[in-house]
Amino acid sequence: MKTLNALAAALLIVGGLNWGLVALAEFDLVAWLVGEDFGQTNVASRIVYALVGLAAVYASAQLASRRISISTGGASSASTQA
């Protein structure tokens, strides 16, 4: 589970940096990494974008399950490390 959390975090960082660069510098990091121009996609970039999206869904589900656990009185690692 820790490996999946780390992978999701890395993908979210890549996605966040990419969107920040798109907004601030009109530079598409993912497209550049796979050899395309700004705004162009190929199979490799679409896979990266899909993985970033899946990482966001996974992270959202993890966050929601922790909130539900805390609100119902269940112990979580965040609440027991006070």
N, CA, C and O of each residue as an XYZ file, in Angstrom:
328
protein
N       0.824     -1.192      0.000
C       0.000      0.000      0.000
C       0.868      1.255      0.000
O       0.530      2.247     -0.647
N       1.991      1.214      0.729
C       2.869      2.385      0.757
C       3.436      2.680     -0.624
O       3.602      3.843     -0.992
N       3.733      1.636     -1.389
C       4.262      1.826     -2.736
C       3.222      2.493     -3.629
O       3.547      3.396     -4.400
N       1.977      2.052     -3.525
C       0.907      2.642     -4.328
C       0.678      4.103     -3.939
O       0.448      4.949     -4.803
N       0.740      4.396     -2.648
C       0.599      5.786     -2.185
C       1.729      6.653     -2.733
O       1.491      7.781     -3.166
N       2.951      6.138     -2.717
C       4.098      6.894     -3.223
C       3.986      7.111     -4.733
O       4.298      8.193     -5.230
N       3.546      6.095     -5.454
C       3.371      6.220     -6.895
C       2.290      7.248     -7.212
O       2.463      8.079     -8.104
N       1.190      7.194     -6.491
C       0.113      8.164     -6.705
C       0.602      9.583     -6.406
O       0.292     10.519     -7.143
N       1.358      9.734     -5.335
C       1.886     11.060     -4.986
C       2.820     11.577     -6.078
O       2.747     12.749     -6.447
N       3.687     10.728     -6.592
C       4.611     11.137     -7.655
C       3.844     11.557     -8.906
O       4.181     12.560     -9.535
N       2.821     10.796     -9.265
C       2.030     11.146    -10.443
C       1.267     12.450    -10.240
O       1.130     13.241    -11.174
N       0.771     12.677     -9.033
C       0.069     13.929     -8.754
C       1.019     15.124     -8.805
O       0.632     16.212     -9.232
N       2.246     14.922     -8.374
C       3.247     15.993     -8.465
C       3.546     16.303     -9.935
O       3.597     17.469    -10.326
N       3.741     15.268    -10.741
C       3.985     15.468    -12.171
C       2.807     16.205    -12.805
O       3.001     17.150    -13.570
N       1.593     15.776    -12.488
C       0.411     16.426    -13.048
C       0.282     17.871    -12.606
O      -0.041     18.747    -13.409
N       0.535     18.121    -11.328
C       0.449     19.486    -10.819
C       1.502     20.395    -11.429
O       1.214     21.532    -11.803
N       2.719     19.888    -11.525
C       3.779     20.675    -12.166
C       3.459     20.944    -13.629
O       3.680     22.045    -14.133
N       2.938     19.926    -14.304
C       2.605     20.099    -15.712
C       1.551     21.186    -15.895
O       1.706     22.057    -16.751
N       0.481     21.147    -15.103
C      -0.566     22.166    -15.245
C      -0.074     23.547    -14.830
O      -0.476     24.551    -15.418
N       0.788     23.604    -13.829
C       1.373     24.885    -13.449
C       2.214     25.468    -14.565
O       2.149     26.667    -14.837
N       3.003     24.624    -15.213
C       3.829     25.087    -16.329
C       2.977     25.489    -17.526
O       3.290     26.457    -18.219
N       1.901     24.747    -17.767
C       0.997     25.114    -18.865
C       0.416     26.498    -18.610
O       0.356     27.324    -19.521
N      -0.014     26.755    -17.372
C      -0.642     28.040    -17.046
C       0.351     29.192    -17.041
O       0.043     30.276    -17.537
N       1.526     28.974    -16.493
C       2.476     30.071    -16.319
C       3.409     30.295    -17.500
O       3.782     31.431    -17.791
N       3.782     29.232    -18.173
C       4.806     29.357    -19.210
C       4.392     28.785    -20.570
O       5.193     28.760    -21.504
N       3.140     28.327    -20.679
C       2.683     27.678    -21.901
C       3.666     26.591    -22.344
O       4.047     26.502    -23.511
N       4.057     25.775    -21.377
C       4.999     24.680    -21.614
C       4.374     23.396    -21.091
O       4.038     23.300    -19.910
N       4.219     22.410    -21.969
C       3.624     21.122    -21.608
C       4.758     20.134    -21.324
O       5.366     19.589    -22.245
N       5.031     19.914    -20.043
C       6.140     19.055    -19.626
C       5.972     17.627    -20.131
O       6.929     17.028    -20.622
N       4.775     17.081    -20.016
C       4.547     15.698    -20.452
C       4.767     15.573    -21.949
O       5.432     14.640    -22.398
N       4.225     16.491    -22.726
C       4.429     16.441    -24.178
C       5.912     16.543    -24.511
O       6.408     15.826    -25.380
N       6.616     17.428    -23.825
C       8.052     17.594    -24.064
C       8.818     16.306    -23.741
O       9.722     15.908    -24.477
N       8.439     15.656    -22.617
C       9.131     14.428    -22.218
C       8.952     13.296    -23.218
O       9.836     12.451    -23.363
N       7.824     13.271    -23.907
C       7.573     12.196    -24.872
C       7.823     12.637    -26.311
O       7.486     11.916    -27.250
N       8.414     13.825    -26.486
C       8.842     14.257    -27.806
C       7.775     14.923    -28.651
O       7.877     14.917    -29.877
N       6.762     15.492    -28.036
C       5.717     16.187    -28.776
C       5.791     17.683    -28.499
O       6.483     18.120    -27.580
N       5.077     18.459    -29.297
C       4.979     19.898    -29.091
C       3.826     20.202    -28.149
O       3.007     19.332    -27.854
N       3.767     21.431    -27.684
C       2.734     21.885    -26.766
C       1.346     21.532    -27.303
O       1.004     21.844    -28.444
N       0.559     20.875    -26.453
C      -0.814     20.553    -26.810
C      -0.993     19.311    -27.654
O      -2.126     18.872    -27.856
N       0.078     18.732    -28.151
C      -0.025     17.517    -28.953
C       0.048     16.304    -28.044
O       0.684     16.340    -26.991
N      -0.605     15.233    -28.458
C      -0.560     13.998    -27.684
C      -0.192     12.830    -28.587
O      -0.399     12.858    -29.800
N       0.347     11.829    -27.967
C       0.565     10.552    -28.618
C       0.210      9.475    -27.589
O      -0.273      9.799    -26.504
N       0.437      8.241    -27.905
C       0.045      7.156    -27.002
C       0.739      7.298    -25.649
O       0.105      7.114    -24.609
N       2.014      7.619    -25.649
C       2.768      7.728    -24.393
C       2.229      8.856    -23.517
O       2.051      8.669    -22.313
N       1.970     10.012    -24.098
C       1.471     11.125    -23.289
C       0.065     10.847    -22.783
O      -0.276     11.223    -21.662
N      -0.754     10.193    -23.599
C      -2.109      9.857    -23.146
C      -2.075      8.865    -21.993
O      -2.919      8.930    -21.098
N      -1.117      7.954    -22.001
C      -0.964      7.016    -20.885
C      -0.579      7.772    -19.623
O      -1.128      7.519    -18.551
N       0.373      8.706    -19.750
C       0.790      9.502    -18.589
C      -0.396     10.293    -18.042
O      -0.628     10.307    -16.833
N      -1.151     10.955    -18.932
C      -2.307     11.731    -18.489
C      -3.346     10.828    -17.811
O      -3.938     11.217    -16.804
N      -3.570      9.640    -18.352
C      -4.523      8.706    -17.758
C      -4.056      8.250    -16.378
O      -4.862      8.138    -15.454
N      -2.762      7.988    -16.237
C      -2.222      7.573    -14.940
C      -2.326      8.690    -13.908
O      -2.604      8.429    -12.738
N      -2.105      9.931    -14.334
C      -2.271     11.070    -13.422
C      -3.721     11.164    -12.979
O      -3.992     11.402    -11.802
N      -4.654     10.982    -13.900
C      -6.066     10.994    -13.552
C      -6.444      9.888    -12.597
O      -7.189     10.117    -11.645
N      -5.940      8.685    -12.838
C      -6.206      7.560    -11.930
C      -5.597      7.815    -10.551
O      -6.187      7.453     -9.532
N      -4.429      8.430    -10.519
C      -3.801      8.762     -9.238
C      -4.665      9.747     -8.459
O      -4.778      9.645     -7.238
N      -5.273     10.701     -9.162
C      -6.156     11.668     -8.501
C      -7.397     10.983     -7.944
O      -7.832     11.298     -6.837
N      -7.968     10.053     -8.697
C      -9.135      9.302     -8.206
C      -8.745      8.480     -6.983
O      -9.474      8.458     -5.991
N      -7.606      7.810     -7.050
C      -7.121      7.000     -5.927
C      -6.888      7.870     -4.690
O      -7.322      7.518     -3.593
N      -6.205      9.006     -4.865
C      -5.914      9.884     -3.730
C      -7.206     10.453     -3.140
O      -7.324     10.589     -1.922
N      -8.157     10.779     -3.986
C      -9.444     11.283     -3.504
C     -10.173     10.226     -2.687
O     -10.752     10.530     -1.644
N     -10.145      8.997     -3.158
C     -10.786      7.898     -2.426
C     -10.091      7.658     -1.087
O     -10.754      7.411     -0.079
N      -8.767      7.729     -1.070
C      -8.025      7.556      0.179
C      -8.376      8.655      1.172
O      -8.581      8.383      2.355
N      -8.444      9.886      0.700
C      -8.785     11.008      1.558
C     -10.213     10.875      2.088
O     -10.464     11.121      3.268
N     -11.132     10.494      1.229
C     -12.530     10.325      1.649
C     -12.663      9.214      2.679
O     -13.415      9.355      3.643
N     -11.948      8.117      2.493
C     -12.062      7.015      3.445
C     -11.454      7.396      4.799
O     -11.943      6.954      5.838
N     -10.413      8.198      4.796
C      -9.838      8.660      6.069
C     -10.792      9.600      6.783
O     -10.934      9.539      8.005
N     -11.444     10.468      6.026
C     -12.406     11.399      6.631
C     -13.591     10.642      7.211
O     -14.069     10.978      8.294
N     -14.067      9.630      6.507
C     -15.188      8.831      7.005
C     -14.770      8.100      8.267
O     -15.534      8.035      9.229
N     -13.565      7.549      8.272
C     -13.068      6.829      9.436
C     -12.951      7.746     10.648
O     -13.311      7.361     11.761
N     -12.453      8.943     10.434
C     -12.293      9.895     11.539
C     -13.657     10.356     12.038
O     -13.869     10.463     13.246
N     -14.591     10.633     11.113
C     -15.909     11.151     11.537
C     -16.734     10.086     12.235
O     -17.621     10.424     13.018
N     -16.472      8.797     11.977
C     -17.227      7.744     12.649
C     -16.528      7.256     13.905
O     -16.997      6.321     14.554
N     -15.430      7.869     14.248
C     -14.725      7.507     15.474
C     -13.715      6.406     15.323
O     -13.160      5.943     16.319
N     -13.459      5.972     14.110
C     -12.453      4.944     13.880
C     -11.054      5.519     14.044
O     -10.822      6.699     13.782
N     -10.141      4.689     14.472
C      -8.759      5.137     14.639
C      -8.074      5.192     13.285
O      -8.255      4.299     12.457
N      -7.304      6.216     13.063
C      -6.489      6.307     11.855
C      -5.085      6.677     12.267
O      -4.854      7.119     13.392
N      -4.153      6.497     11.363
C      -2.769      6.804     11.707
C      -2.584      8.286     12.003
O      -1.743      8.643     12.828
N      -3.343      9.151     11.357
C      -3.202     10.580     11.582
C      -3.732     10.975     12.964
O      -3.175     11.863     13.609
N      -4.796     10.327     13.417
C      -5.389     10.715     14.676
C      -4.693     10.072     15.882
O      -4.848     10.543     17.008
N      -3.932      9.007     15.651
C      -3.270      8.341     16.773
C      -1.852      8.833     16.999
O      -1.200      8.414     17.955
N      -1.360      9.718     16.132
C       0.027     10.191     16.278
C       0.094     11.574     16.917
O       1.012     12.339     16.623
N      -0.827     11.901     17.757
C      -0.864     13.239     18.357
C       0.117     13.425     19.462
O       0.187     14.505     20.050
